[in-house]
Amino acid sequence: MNGLQHHLNGMSGVDIYQKLKNDILTLKLKPGQMISENEVANIYNVSRTPIKNAFLRLKGEKYIEIIPQKGSYVTLLDMKSIKDIIYMRAVLEVDALFNIIEQGISDIAVERLQEILERQKKLIASEKLSATTFYGVDSEFHQHLFILTGRERMWEVVQDCQVYYSRFRILDTMTTSRYQELVEEHSRVLEALKNQNHEEIKASVFDHLHGNLRVLSKKIESEYKDYFIRH
């Protein structure tokens, strides 16, 4: 099974669940790929019981689907759900930025967002750069908008809804390597915030969050069409 390459002894069901989930999120296990309980049990040298528990948990979170008499598969990406999440993110993040302005923009808030941007720039220039490492720092920028408005729980709720969107973002970054462009888009959002320009905030957030749809639109219908549910 392509994607499962690490043979680790003594792993618990929770460990295996986390490893499989990470492999799905980072597209090491691709949308639509078959995933076998027996093979996973052999790879990690454990009994079927912790594997079955891990599979049931992943199924409950919509990372895999289990089809009786056929097998288990990594769930396909649902474009309708992805578009809904992008819309929700845009509305919530614009509202968060407006709220930051209403509260009064502090120097500490600006410095924190700028520091995240600088870490993104340094990562681009480092040997540690990958789609997944960049995605982690990229997400911090968005998360901090919620933190600055005291809405950390809302960010957690958003993350719970991103079963398809997170993989879509990784696919975008892996395919296009448009790291610098994403940093520039974040910079535009930050400048709009500093200038308290409400219209520019709306435009910059909308363009940034919809960018992956724009960039990947043709490949979704060709190269990656098998990754998506056909409605």
N, C-alpha and C positions, 0 to 999 in steps of 0.2 A: 504494500500500500504506500504509494508515493507520499512523502510528507512526514511519515513516522520513521525517524531514523535513529532515535536515541534508545538504546537498550539500558534501562535503569532498573536495578533490582530493588525489591523492598518498597516499592511505591504504594501509597495508600490509594483508596478510591478517590479521595479528594485531590491528591496529587495528580492522578491520571486525568480526572475531570479538568483540572486547571491546565494541564499540558495540552489536552485535546482542544479545549476552548481556545487557547492561545494559537494553536496551529490553524484553527478555523478562522479566527480573526485576522491572522496574518497571511491567509491564503496559502499556507503550506498544504493544507487540505482544502481543495478547491470546491466551489459551489457545484453540487450535483455529484461529487465524487463518492463512490461507495466506501463504506468504512465497516470493517468486520470485527465483531466481538472476539472471535477466535484469534485473529491476527494480532489485535491489540494485546490480548492476553499473552500471546507468545512473545511479542516484542518486549513487554514489561515483566515477563516471567511471573505472572500472578494468576490466580484462579479467575473463573468467569464472573464470580459474584461481584467484586469491586468494579469490574468492567461494565457489568449490567447496570449497576447503580449509577455509574458515571454517564452511561448512555441515556438512562431515564431522566437524569437531571438535565443533560444537554437537550433532550427532546422537549422537556418542559419549558426550556428557555428558547426554543425554536432554532437551535443551532444544527440539530439533525432531525430527520424524520425517519421513523421506523415503519416499514411497510411489511405487513405479515406475508410470509411465504416468499418474499423477495430479498429483504435485507435492510440495512440502515444506510442512509445517504446524508451528506452535508446538505443543508437546505439551500435551495436556489435563492438568489437575490430577488426581492420583490420591489419593482420599480415604483409602484404606487405607494408603498410604505416609505420608500426612500424620499419621494417627492413630498409626502406628508411631513416627514421629519424635518426636511429642509425648510418647509414653510413654517413649521412650529419653531424651529431654531431661529429663523429670521425674526419672527414676531417677538419672541422672548428676549433675544439679544438686543434688538433695537430698543425695546422697553427698558432693559437693564441699563443701556447707555444713556437713555433719557433720564433715568432715575439717578444715575451718577451725577449728571449735570444739575438736577434739582437739589441734590444733597450738597452740592458744592464740590467741585473737583479738587481733591487734595494733591499736593506735590508727591506724597507717598504713593498714591494710586497711579499717577502717571509714571513715576519711577519704576514701580513694580511691573507695569505693562511694558515699559521700555526695556527693562532687564530681561524679560522673557523674549522680546524681539532680538536682543543682542545674543542670547543663548542660541536662538534659531540660526542666526548668521554664523556663529562660531561652529555650530554643528555642521552646517553646509560645507565649511572649509575643513572639516576633520575627517579622519578615517573611520569614525564611528557612524557616519551618515548612512541611513537606510530609510526606506519608506516607513518602517515601524518606529524607529527612534525619532524621526522627524514628527510623525503623527502624535507621539507622546507630548513633545514640547509644544507643538501646534495647538493641541487640545488645552494645554495649560493657559494659553492666552484667552480662550473662550471661557474656560472655567473661572478665571479670575474676574471676569465681568460679573458673574453671579456672586462670587465671594464679596466683591466690593459693595454689592447691594444687599448683602445678608441673605442671599437665596441659595445657599449651598445645597439644601435639600432639593430644590428645583433642578439643579444640575444633575444630582443623582438620579432623579426621575427621568430626565432626558437621556441619561446614559442607559438606563434600563430599557428604553424604547429603541435603541440603536442597533438591534441585532443585524439588520441588513445594511444600515447606513455606515457603520464603522468599517465593514469590509469593502463597501463601495469607495470610501475615502482612501483606504489602503490601495485598492485597485487603481484609483486615479493617480496616486503618488508614484506607485511602482511603474505604471505605464508611461507617465509623462515626465517624471523627475522635475516637475516645475516648482522646485523648492524656493528659488529666488522670487518667483512670481507670487507665491503665497506669502512670503515675508513682506513684500511690497504692498500686498492687499491689507495685511495687518497694520502696516504703517499708515496706510490711508485711513483706516478705521480710527487709529489712535489720533491722527492729526485732526480728523473731524470732531473727535471728542474734545481735544484740547481747544479747538476753535468754537466749540459749542454750536456747531453747525448741524442742525437737526436734519435738514434735507440731505446733506452729504453723508450723515450717519446712515440714514435709510438706504441711500444708493450704494454706499461702500459695503455695508453688511449684505445687502441683497446680491450684489455682484460676486462677493467672496463666497458666499454659501451656495450660490447656484453655478459657480465656475466649473465644478467637476461634471455637472450635467452637460454644460456647453462643450467642454473639452472632450468628453467621452461619448457624445451622442452617436457619432458615426460608428465607433468601435463596438458600442452596445448592440448595434444592429448587424454587425459582421463578426469581428474577431472574438468577441465575448458574448455572443448571443446565447450560447449554451449555459451561461452563468445565471440567466435570468428566467423568471417565471413568465410564461406566455399567457397573458390575460385574454 
